[in-house]
Amino acid sequence: MTSVPDAGERDVDKQAVADGLTDALAGTAGRFNSRAWRKLVGGGWLHMLTDGPGAPAEELTRLIAPMERWGAALAAGPVVLTLAWTLPVLQAARAQELADDIARGVVVTATRELTSVGSRPAIRAVSDAGKWRLSGLARLVPWLPDADIVLVMASAPDGASLVAAVRVAGAGVGLTADETVDPGVSVGDLVLDGALAVTTIETSREVLRAAAATYSLALDAQAVGGSAELIARTVRYVTGRHQFGQPVGSFQAVKHRLADMVTATESARALLWLAADRLASRPLDPPWEDVDASRVSCGDAFRKVAADAIQCHGGMGFTWEEGIHLYYRRALVSGSVLGDVEAAARRLVRFGIGRSEATA
């Protein structure tokens, strides 16, 4: 497996790690490209969680700060998915061959049924000479048009669920490519008609739930990093931009908006760290009330900060040259296709009702 820079563990300088990650991410903003992907893989950055001494959920608390660079750089492609979900699941299942393929530059994505909690399989699996053939439809699979292999959740005839890897270019695989508002996140509908599974991933429901929680918090770290980057850019802009002979940042309305941006970001970061710390103490029994609270707070903060940053930049906030709108686009897609904020909010409501009934 590719060796990994020591990210935040064994007393390594975290700033050096952040600088190295920033360099590795240079030029990755925008649409996915295989050259940038190979650069990330070659540097070992996608294996940060799985090459540490502890479980991925335990490593997450050490790596949140460097992982915020994903959000600041708007990296294209399934970097967070690979880092926080795919590789941890493959490691737990001892699926070393597929993990090695990723280290060589193979792009692997997963259906949304796998990365969310409580979803039922949309794909059916039937046995054929000791192998599995898959049929069914999976909607809005992120990065499917850019992927070589897609992991799907399938239902066997006996009702059991299994995770299977399918080659996107294989026989019996249909793909309807589409785009999101974010140029860095492609999507596609996956149609399987007797497609042969390359391999099956032998893992437990507990591992999948732990991976889903880790992935959710990694998305939150990305959101916090994006928000922090927007605040820094906005402060630079309103400090240098003058109207009526003074910086626009001196105007009360701009100051208040910036204060709200900072408050939202730091509140979200606090919930993220709380959830990550509690997940580290019970990785196979995720504290979903904390994970979902973090998802709602970080997702909403990212969208709000991005919208406010556009307003503070005035007309420049809408230009492609400034690029502020790209963060707003990422916030919208991260809160829907990649990590459903509304679903997390609904789970929080159910948790609150259940808790109040139990204590009544």
N, C-alpha and C positions, 0 to 999 in steps of 0.2 A: 504494500500500500504506500501511496505517496507520503513522504515525511511532511510534517506540519509545523509551521512556526509556532513556538511556544506562546500561545495567546492568553496572557493573563494568569498563568499558573507558574509555580515554582519561582515566584518573586522576580519575574521578568518585567522590564520596563514597559508598562502599558502604552505609553506614548509612542514608543518604538514600534509596537505592534500596530497601533492605529495608523502610524505613518506608512508602515509596510502595506497595510491593507488598502490605504488610500492610493498608493502607487499601483497596486494590483488592479484596483477598480478604475484607474484612469482610462477614459475612453469607452467605458461600458455603458454609459447613459444612452438612451435612445433605443433603437431596435436591436434585437438579439443578433449577435454574430459569432460564428464558431471560433474565430481567432481570439476574441476576448474571453470566451468560455474556456478555451484551452489554457489561456494565461492564468485564469483563476484556479483551474484544476492543477496545473503544473506547480503553482505556488503552494498547494496544499490547503488553500483557504476553505475549501468545501468540506474538509475532514476535521475541522476544529473541534466539534463536539464529540466525535467518535474516537479520536486518538488520545483523549485525555485519560487520566487514571480512573475516573469515576464514570457513572452512568451519564448519558446525555443530559438528563434533567438536572443532575448534580453539577455538571460542567457549565450549565447555562448561566448560573449566577456569576461565574468568573468571566464570562465572555460577552455579557450584555453591552459593555462599553465599546469594545471593538466592533461588535455586530451592528451598533448604531451607524457605523460607516456605510453599511448597505443602504440605509435610508438616505444618508447625506449624499451619496454618489448616484442614487437612482439606478442601480445596476439592473441591466436587462437580463431576462432569462430566469430559470428556476433556481436561483442561488439559495434563497432562504428555504425553499421546499427541499432541496437536496441536502443542505446543511442540517436542518432541524427535523426533517421527517424521513426522507428516503434512506439516507445512510444510517441513521440510528435503527430503523426497522431492519435493514439488511444486516447490520451488525448483530442485532438480537437474534435474527433467524440464521445466522452463520451462512448467509448467502454471499460468500466471498467472491465468487466469480463475477457476479453482477456489480458488486462494489468495486472490484478491480476494473471492470469496464468503464465505470464512471471516472476512475482515476486516469484512464487513458483518453478521456474526452467524450465518451458516449453520453448523450443527453437523455435523462430519464425523468419523466413526469408521472403524475398520479391523478386519478379521478377525484372529484370532490367528495364522493362517497367515502373515500379512504381517509381524507384529511379532516373531515368534520365528525362530530360526535352523534351517535345514535342514528346514522343513516343506514338504510337498508340497501342490500345489493341490487343494482340495476341490471346486472349481467347474469346470465344462466350458464352453468358449466355442466357438461356431460363427459363421461369417461369414454376414451377411444384408445384401445390397445395400450392401456397404462398411462395415457396422457390425457390432458383436458382440452376440450374444444369449447370455445366460448361464443355466445350469441347474445345480442342485446344492444341497447343504446345508452351511452353516457353523454350528458349534455354539458357544454361549456367547460371542457377540460382545459385547464390553463397550460399554455405553452405547447399544446399538442402539435401545432404545425411545425414547431422547431425541434420536436423530440424524436429520438430514435426508438425508444422503448417507453411504453406506458404501463403502469401498474394499475390493475383494476380489482375491485372487490366483486366476487362472483358467488352465486348461490348454487351449491351442489344439490343433486336430486334428494338427498336425505335431509336437506334444510340447513346443513352446515355452511359456513362462510369460508371462503378461501381467497387469498391474494395471489394473483397470477400476473406474470409479466408477458406482454405481447409486443411483437415488433410492429411499429407503425406502418412499415412498408411491406408487411407480410401478407400472405394470401388470406382472403376473408376479412380483411380490415378496410373499412371505408372511413374517409375523413372529409368533413366539411369545414374548411378553414374559415375563420372570421377574425375580426379585429375588435379590440376594446378601445375606449377613449384614450388609453395609455399606450403609446407606441412600443413600450418595453414589455407589454404583456399581451401575447397573442392567445387566442382561444380556438377551440374547435369541437365539433360534435363527433364522437367516436361511434361508429356502427360496426359491430362484430357479427359475422355470419359464418359460424363454424371455424373461427380463427383458432389456430393452435397456440397454446401457451408455451412460451420458451421455457419457463420454469415456474414453479409455485413457491411462494414464500411461506415457510412453515413458522408461524408465529401465533401468539395468543392474543385474545381480545385486550388483556391488560397492557401488553406492549403497544398495541395500536392506540389505545386511549392515552397512554403516556406520551407517545409520539405526537398525537394530535394536540395535547396540551403544550408540549415543547414547541411545536410549530406555531401555535397561536401566540405564544409569548415571544417567539423570534420575530413574528410579524409586528408585534407591539414594539420591540426594540427598533425595528426598521422605521416604524411610524414616529417614534420619539426622535430618532436620528434625523429624519426628514424635517420634523418640526423645528428642532434645534438649528439645523442648517438654514431654514427659512428665516428664523429670528435673526441669525447672524447676518444674513444677506440684507434683510430689511433694515437693520440698524445701520449698516454701512451705507445703504442707499439714502435713507432719510437724513443721515448726517452730512452727506456730501451734496445732496440736492437742496438748492436754495430757492426760496420764494419771498418776495417782499423784503429782500436783503438779509434773510436769516434762514438757517437750516429748517426744513419742513419738520424735522424731528423735534423741534422746540415747540411746535404747536400742541396744545393740550389734547386735541382729538387724536393726534397721532400717538402721543405718549400713552394715553389711556388704552388705545388699541394694542400697542406693544405690550403694555402691562398685562392685558388679558391674554395675549399670546403666550407670554412667559408663564403665567399662572396655570393655564391649561396644560402646557407642556410639562411643567414640573409636577403637577398633580398626577398626570398620567404616568410619569416616570416613577413616582413613589408607589403607585399601585402595581406597576410592572415589577419592581424590585420585591415588593411584598409577595406577589404571586409566585415569582421565581424562587424566592427563598422557601416558601411553604411547599412548592412542588419538589424542591430538592430534598426535603425531609420525608416525602412520601411519594416517590416517583411513579409507583404502580397503582396509586390511589389518588389521582389528581384532585386538588381542592378546586373543583369547578367554579364555585362561587367566586373565588379569587381570580382564577384564570379568565372567567367571563367578565368580571368587573374590569380587569385590565384591558381586555379586548374592546369593550365599549368605551372606556375612558381614552385609551390611546388612539383608537380609530376615529372617534369624534374630535379629539384634540387635533389630530393631523389634518382633518378636513377643515376645521375652523381656522387653524393657523394658516393653512394654505390660502383659504379665501381672504383672510385679513391681510396676508402678505401681498396679495394681488392688489387689494385696495390701497395699501400704503405705497405701492409702486406707481399708483396712478395709471396713466395710459401705458407706461412701460411694462406694467404687470401682465398685459395681454399679448406682448410680443414674443415671437419665437426666439429672438436673440437673447432676451433676458432669461427665458426658460422657467420663470416662476410657475406658470400654468402647468408645467409638467408635473410638479409636485401635487397640485390639486388633482390632476388626472390620476396619479398614483394613489392618492388618498381615497378617491372614489372606488377604484378597482380593488385596492387592498381591503376595503371595508365591505365588499360585496362578493366578487368572484373568488378572491384568495382566502379571505377570512371573514365570514358573515357576521357583521356587527349586530344586525337585527336578530339573528338567531341567538347570539349570546345574550342579548337583552331579554329575549323571551325566556331563556333558561333562568336568568336571574330573577325574573318575576315569579316563575314557578318555584324556585328555591325559597324566595321570601315568603310566599304563601304557605309552603310546606312547613317552614320553620315557625311561622306565627301560629299555625294550627297545632304544632307539636308542643308549643310552650303555653298554649291557652289553658 
